[in-house]
């Protein structure tokens, strides 16, 4: 129980940091969708969304699984200093090489993406990815050393910088440029569009984040231990495929939506912007999954040698699923509220994809928890195969159905991919590393979650009054929480932070 309490405590800290950082970051969504609440603005946001999807995709090549490998070999007793220097040196060299290749081909990439002759945007993207990559091991070092407070401060500070410059570039600067058309800043500003300014805000965020990590990377010296590097690369190389497949599942839909939708280029970009904005309404599930991954990855490796590890993993899964259900209901039941807070009016036409994407993220979260079996048994190639199956499903379904169903095809393809990966990982994991998951209870929670959501949709079909929908949502949310409390009261008393509020 002590280890579970430690994981819960770590998750709370990473959760608070990610909730704070992500909520600040998601303030950008209403800011952007309100400030860019026009056909031209939607096109710019569509371009930006495609570039950010591409950044996430290429980032896998830059990092090639080094973060997970760092945790794996830190837990196995490898010399910490040599491991840090070797992994940092490897990333430093590969980052320079890949960045130069992309920079050389920045003009054809610009034409392919359709940025209207702004190859400098590709250069800015390269800088964003490069700085982010060099920050990977310092961030992993913070997590391995269980220092979530520094992690939290660094993440939140970076997001605040992003918000400041987004507002500065998109809201304040147009007025200033109009009033001072002959100023040096005005002459620089008019060369770019909103897509470029959103990228610059991201670049400035990464620069500040990297500087705040100075203490973690300042000890870096270019030193390369050949034996450690061989072991690390052998372990992490499948993560390239895993990561690329993961990015296919997570981001390729926006690129395919733009290319396959049978409408004009501007309308396709508008559709991508609307879909991307609504995609972000899965915030609460995404927040918890991210917080859990931050704390769970080093935790799973550190617990792997304990004889009670399978039982611990099973208990972690139960509470993880419960939190996922709460996050799903909190988002889907109050969707009428969230769309008014986070979306400009012209972006709300795509809100129907949100429940589908929430379901997909529930499956993804469970899959991340299940994936412990191939990471701690060094069967990373099994994880690679599972991810490739998911990627194939994503590509095939998007290619087949986007021309007819648009963004809804993207959402359902995401759900199908993550659901398949979840099921396959469970059955393969039970073969190679059996964990006594409480399957009947987990399925019961998930089915009840879906039933409560269905009831809420029935209420929504019956009335358009926001007050009635809100009351119904609150009653349904309260019912699920009461059910959890009734069934898990004994364990709730033993959890940190929460247990002090639970009475017999």
Helices and strands as residue ranges (DSSP letters): H 2-35, H 39-63, H 66-75, H 80-104, H 106-113, H 119-144, H 148-167, I 168-172, H 173-179, H 184-189, H 194-212, H 214-217, H 226-260, H 265-279, G 280-282, H 283-303, H 309-333, H 335-342, G 345-353, H 354-370, H 372-376, H 380-405, H 407-432, H 439-462, H 466-492, G 499-501
